[in-house]
């Protein structure tokens, strides 16, 4: 899942775009990040289910798998080997964004003979880099999630450009089929019903558990605002963890017939893998949607309110305005790149489920779509 503000926290170890970590949500452990790369047949949870993981509380499973990324520095410019004349692509930590970053990397090298580096970094660091010219491209800027940053850097400063071509998307809260059909969790208001959310309490603390996104996603902070606004933050423990952990919990819930509610977005491979139900919500109302960034106000959570569904979402490629001077042909290329939602799902599936290497996947994708890529480069 997707995509997505505490400046000080992001500049330190977490690259956080939602809030600083709560130790009750995510505790460091010795599990290596590579050990989390197991989904479907290779799913770490399902592999262990025969040994009794299926009986573990879901909240415990989520906390068990929370990776050592808390202790890993996310400095985006350390040890990359990037040269001054390289194109630097900010790579998000979700699968479709990683695939797109590598597709752009391979295509730019192939079509323009310019070396590009895809470097994982948080959204705030990426936009600061785009603003300064140290970063050239961000492959997936989600809107309306990042409207505030777009206003700051695109509209006001004019240092960042957003491609006019976007991919339609949506965001919300989802439930497994058993949560909806057996336990009656079908509407967002059901999360305020203790008799229903009791089914989501797997550790006996009286509160259900709910994954609301990765700590580095802008949507995660917004989901916390929505939980407060709807009122179910009082009934639920809101967990912020990497997407691999959240999706592994969905896999485990499906495999063991446990109810689960979680933040979701599309396009995403989870809807290809499982029978997932999107909870109904009041429609988006701009008069009721008031989001304050944590980078703008330390009291952002109490000053924000959003008791309605998300606005229609979309995501775009963004690039540094300075790229128009340094590599105008690449800037023009980026404004023609266009992906379909089904392609984003395929990218997500390839990297998250099939565990494809992003570079190898991108090389294959560019080879299979050679004429299309060339048309983007030389219309």
Secondary structure, DSSP 4 states (H G I P E B T S, - for coil): ------HHHHHTTS--SS-PPPTTT----S--GGGG---GGG-HHHHHHTTTGGGS-HHHHHHHH--GGGGS---TTSS----TTSEEEEEPSSHHHHHHHHHHHHHHHHHH---EEEEE--HHHHHHHHHHTS--EEEEEEETTTHHHHIIIIIIS--EEEEEEEEEEEEEEEEEHHHHHTT---BGGGGG-HHHHGGG--SSSSSEEEEEE-TT-HHHHHHHHHHHHHSGGGTEEEEE--HHHHHHHHHHHHHHT---EEEEEES-THHHHS-EEEPB-PPP-GGGEE---TTT-TTHHHH-EE-SPPPPEEEEEEEETTHHHH-HHHHHHHTT----HHHHHHHHIIIIIS---HHHHHHHHHHHTHHHHHHHH--
